[in-house]
């Protein structure tokens, strides 16, 4: 994938050690053919005063005393009325006027909870331990909340033990699928049989529709003769590597081949995902396979591939090279976005690739994805 390298001796002669080290750790990507000056603070690569001001405020001027840790922008992006956003913000900042808070500010008032008359009316009590608040949490809401908590802890374990990465949307989707699968597994057979008699539908169809209604997902069946190529990228700061996973299966889900690509640096996420798509297109162009559905869980990559807009960044150069190769080789193939839950096999390959010394092509199912492929065939 790389046919470029820095002139290490010359760089160390010209620059100081700290600058030289930053230069030498900048990845060189073969798809970027021409070097040019760009303003990296803007996606358009053009200089704007507003972006320069943002850089000065965030990078050059110490304004840390104005900031508080937390995902504050997420509060204002909530799809709720403004007064709800304001309440959530005040809760997170700890400035809601509970009676304990008022006493801390010198306001004379009783410390008892206004709802249950118990001692110490603070934020934790008002929203979580007060009997009134506990009763307000309906069974459905409690089910969703506890499932999200489980999924957050699952994400924590993936980070700690597997050094994996996933989006918050993937964690929420996992929690939703957990509840849906549990409800489906506990659906009484008598109810399913009654529905079968009423609708004159097979029992398996009833359960499949129930799974869809409850938020689950199943393996997508493809037209005969088509191939599916799953693609993903993983990033490991500990080993300073980027891994790319590629897995090709036929319309029946039978394993065809896989490839694990390891890159000896941690790429930006968008660049790594774009390199994954390029590596997959390049690998399959040598096999003369057509009718391929290239599937990735990076919507940014898919949208850029389908767009005609030019991008002078590394990401845009990789996408342009990928699009050109794709159009010259494939006539009846496509690039599609899929959810992360449907891309587990490529994600497992990518994570495994970060521990490899060099890239590997598999013509037999590797151990790291064997159980996933078997489960998806069931």
N, C-alpha and C positions, 0 to 999 in steps of 0.2 A: 504493500500500500504506500510505502514511502520510498522515494528515490531522491530525496533531498537531504542535505545535512549541513550544519553550520561549520564554518571554518573556525574551529575552536581555538587554534593557535593564534590566529589573527585577532579574534575577538578579545582574547585575554591580554593581548598586547595593547589594543586601542582603548579598552574600557577598564574601569575599576572593577574589582572583584565582585562587588554586589550587583553592579549593572550587568557585567558579563554573565553572572550566574542566572539572572532573569532572562537574558537573551537566549542562553543555551537551553533553558527549560521551556522556551516557547516552541510549541510543536510546529513542524513544517508539513504541510499537507500537499500531496502531489496534485490534487485537483485544482489548487490555486496556482494558475500558470503565470500571472503577471503581478509583480509587486507594485503597490501604489500607496500613497498617503491617504488615510481616511480619518475622520473625526469619530472615534469609537463611541462617543456619548450619544450618537444619533444613529438609528438604523439606516437612515438615508445617506450616511457618511458625510453629510454636509455640516458645516459649523453653524451653530445658532447660539446667540447670547444666553438664552434661557437655560440651555443645557450646560453651558460654561458656568453660569451662576449656580446651578445645582451642584456641579462638581466642587466649586469653591466652598459652598455651604457644608457639603457632606464630607469632603476629603481634605480640604486645605484649612478650613476654619474649625476650631474646636467648639462645637455646639452640643457636646454630649450632655451638658447640664439641662438642655431643653427636652431631652429624649427620655422616655421610659420604656423598658423592655416589654415586648408584647406585640401581638399581631393586631395593631389598632386599626389598620385599614380594613381588616376583615369585618369589624363591627359596622363600619359605614357602608359596606357592600351587602349587608344583609337585606333580604327582600321582605322587610317588615316596615310598619309605619315609623316615621322619624322619632316619635316619642318613645318607642320601644328601643330604638338604637341608642337614644340618649340615656335610657335607664340602664342598658347593658354597659355602656361606657362608664357611667357613674359607679356601677357595681364593681367593675374591673379596676377603677381608680380608687376604690374604697372611700368615696366621698358621699355615699348615700346617707341621709340624716337618720340613721337608726338611733335608738335611745343611748346606746353605749357610745356611739360616735358623738352625739350631742353632749354627753357628760364630759367626754375628753376635751371638748371645745369650751367647757365652762358653762353650758346651758343647764339650768336647774330643772330636772325632770326625773321621774321614777325610772329605774333600769328595767322594770318588768316588761315583758312582751305584751303588746297591745292586743294580740289575738288570743293567747293562751295564758297570759299572766305569769309565765315562768320567768325565772331570773335571766338577766343578761340578754337583752335583745340586740344581737349583732347581726352581721350579714349572713353568717353561716346558719344561725338559728332561724332567721326570717324566711329564708328560701329553701332550707334543706331539713332542719330538725324540728321545726314547729309542727305540731299535729295538723294544723290547718294546711300547711304547705304539703305535708306528706299525703293528705287526703286529696289534694288538688292534682297530684300526679296520678293520672289515670293508668289503668293497666297497660294500655297500648303505649302511652308515652314512657312509662317506666321500662317497658320491654325494649323500646328503641334506644333509650338512654343507656341502659345497662349493656346492650349489644355494642353500642359505639364505644363504651368504655373498654369492653373486651377487645375490640378491634384496635383501639389505640395501644393497648398493652401488647397485642400481637405484633403491631408495627415496631414497638420498642424492642421486642425479642428478635425480630428480623434484622434490625439495625445492629444489635449487640452480637448475635451469634452468627449471622450470615453476612453481615456487612452489606445488606441489601438496601435498596432505595425504592420508595413508592410515593405516589402522590396522596394528598389527603382525600381526594375524591375516591381513590382506590380503597382506602380504609373505610370510608362511609359505605361504599358499594359492598365490601366484604361483610360489614355489619348487617346490611339489608339482606344479603343473600343468606347469612346465617339464620336470621329470623324466618325468612321464607322457606329454607330447607327444613328447619325445625317444625314449622307449621305443617309442611307437606308430609313429613315423616309421621307426624302425630294426627294426621287426618283420619278419622274413623273409616274403616272399610265399608261400613254400612251406609255412610253418607255418599261415598264414592259410588257404591252399587246403586243407590237410589238415583243419583244423577245420571248414571249409565242407562237406567231404565227409562228415565224421562226424556233424555236427549237422544237415545238410540245410538250412543257413541261407545267405542271400545273403552274399557277401563283405563288402559294405558294413555289413551287420548285425553280422558278426563283429568288424569294426574298431570299430564304434560301442560294442559291449559291452566291447571291450578298453579303449577310451578311458574308459568309466565305471569299469572296474575299476582303472585306473591313476590315477584321480583327476582326469581331464579333465572338461570340460563342453561342451555344445553348445547351440545355440539352441533354445529351447522353442517348439513349434508350438502355436498357439492355435486354438480353435474358430472357424469362420467367423463373421464379424459382430462379433467382439470386438476391442477396441482395447487397446493397451499404452501406458501413460504412465510413462516413466522419469523419476525425480526425484532430484536431488542438490544439495548445497550445497558451496561452496568458500570459503575464508577467506584473504585476502591482507593480512598486516600491513604490507607495503611500501606498498601503495596505500590502506590503511585502508578496504577494501571487503569486503563479503560478496557472493558471486555465487550465483545459483540457476539451475540448468539443468533445463528441462522438454522432453521429446521424446515425441511421440505417433506411433505407427505402428499399422497395421492388422494383421489376423491373419496376413497374408503377409509382414509385415516392411516393407511399403512406407511411406515417409515421408508423414506427414499434415501435421504442423506442429511447430514448436518455439518456445520462448521462453527468452530469457536475461534474467534480472532482476538488476539491480545495486543494492546498498544501500550508502549512503555511510558505513558504519562496520563494524567487525568485531564481529559478534554472537557470543554464546556458541554453541558447537557445537549443543547441543540446540535452542536457539531458532532457529538458522539452518535446521536440518533441518525443524523444524515449520513455519516460514514457507514452506519449499519445498513441502511437501505442501499447505498452504493456498493458495498461489499456483496450484498445478496444479489443485486442485479448483475454485477461482474461475475460472480461465481456461477450463476445459472446461465449466463450468456455462453459459457464454455461447454455446457451440457446439451445445448441445442433444444432445451425444453421450451415449449410455448404453452399457452393457456394456463398461465401462472397467476395466482392471486397473491401479491406481495402484501402482507399484513403487518402493521406496526401499531403500537399504542401511543405513538407520538403524533398528535393531531397537527402540530406545527409543521412537522416534516411532510405529512400528506398534503396539507393545504399549500405549502410552498411548492411541492412537486407539481400540483395541478395548476398553480398560478403561472401567469406569464410575466410577472413583475421581476425585474432584475435586482439582485442584491450583491453588492461588492464585498461583503464580508466572506469569511471562510465558509460559513453555512451556505450562503447563496452560491458560491463557486462550486461547492460539492453537489448541491441540488442541480445546478445547471449541467454539470458533467454527468450526473446520474440520469437526468432526463434525456440528454443526448444519446447516451449509451442505450437506454431503454427503448427509445424510438427507433434506433437503428437495428435492434436485435429482435424485439418482441412485436408481434402484430395483433395478438388476441389476449393480452395480459393487462392487468390493472394493479394500481396501488390503492390499498384501502386502509381505513382506520378501524381498529377494533379496541374494545375495552381491555384493560390490563388483565382481568380475570380470564379472558380467553387467550392470553398470550403467555401463560405460565411456562410453557416449554422453552420458548426463546429466552425468557428472563432467567430461567435456571441455567441454561447454556451460557448466557452472558456473565452471570455471577461466577460460574466455574472458570470461564476464560480469564478472569482477573488473577487467577492463581497459576496459570500456565506459563511456561517459559517461552513458548512460541505457538503460533496458530496451528490448529489441527482440523483435518477433514475426517468425518466419521461416515463409514458406509454400513456400520452396524450400530444399533442403538447404544449410545453411551450410558453409563450407569446413572449419571446425574439427572437424566430425563426419562429413564425407563418406566418408573412408576407413573409419571404424569401421562405418558403416551398410552399406557395400558388403561388408566382410569378414563381417559377421553374416548377410548374405544368401547368402553362398557355402555 
